[in-house]
Structure formats: structure tokens, C-alpha cells
Amino acid sequence: MATTFDIQLHHYSRGFHLITRDIVAQLPPLPESGLLVIFIKHTSAGLTINENADPDVRQDFETFFNKLVPDSAPYFIHTCEGPDDMSAHIKASLIGSSVTIPIKNYRLNLGIWQGVYLCEFRDGGDTRKLSITIL
């Protein structure tokens, strides 16, 4: 049987942020085994799993994505919400909107160096809502 509910993250600045603790703090007791699916309900931010120890990794992600998809590219047509609008949508599509994590022994079964990232691609990003499903 699946359980689905929403949680809200506080505002994060533009960048890649570890949010594993934010998520775990808002979870009910987990089953002995199963899956946790986290889905972000926004089109200008994404979720991924990566390095949780060295903050340089998150900075390198930010640098890479800003070079790959620059703000204010002259070929963007959709710019009504500012110079970071269309680039944020593209980056969010490249990263993706969900992650799935196994549950083992009542805990998230992440690797020792893994954490969940909120990938915030807007300069003025708002609070973000996540839909959580426990299977």
C-alpha cells in the first residue's frame, strides 16, 4: 500500500543544496523495506542524488550548468519571468523532477557519500513543494 503526502522546503538560494535531512525530518516512520519516491512540484528546480561530503561538488555542478545553459541566451523566446526563466526550465528538465530511494531496515538506503540535492535554478526561487510517496 502506498502513502503519498506533500512537504514544503524553506526558501533556498540559487544553487545545489543538500536536503536529505530536511526530507527525513518530515517523514513518518518508514517501513522495514520499500521505496521512497520524491517528486518536486515545480518546473524551474530539480532533484538529484550525488556527493554529500564535499561542498565543492555542488559548486562545480552550479558552474557546469550555468555554462551549459546560460541565462539570457539570445535565442530564448520565453523570457517573461526574467533572464533566468527559460534557462531554469531547461536545467530542471536535464536534472529531472524525481528521485527514488530504496528503504531498508526502516531507513533510506543511500550510499555513505550520497545525499538528495535540491537543484534551485532561479535567482528568486520560492519555497518548494515535494510530493513524497512511500511504497
Stockholm file with secondary structure:
# STOCKHOLM 1.0

chainA/1-135         MATTFDIQLHHYSRGFHLITRDIVAQLPPLPESGLLVIFIKHTSAGLTINENADPDVRQDFETFFNKLVPDSAPYFIHTCEGPDDMSAHIKASLIGSSVTIPIKNYRLNLGIWQGVYLCEFRDGGDTRKLSITIL
#=GR chainA/1-135 SS CCEEEEEEECCCCSEEEECHHHHHHTCCCCCSEEEEEEEECCSSEEEEEEESSCHHHHHHHHHHHHHHSCTTCTTCCCCTTCTTHHHHHHHHHHHCSEEEEEEETTEECCCTTEEEEEEECCTTCCCEEEEEEEC
#=GC SS_cons         CCEEEEEEECCCCSEEEECHHHHHHTCCCCCSEEEEEEEECCSSEEEEEEESSCHHHHHHHHHHHHHHSCTTCTTCCCCTTCTTHHHHHHHHHHHCSEEEEEEETTEECCCTTEEEEEEECCTTCCCEEEEEEEC
//
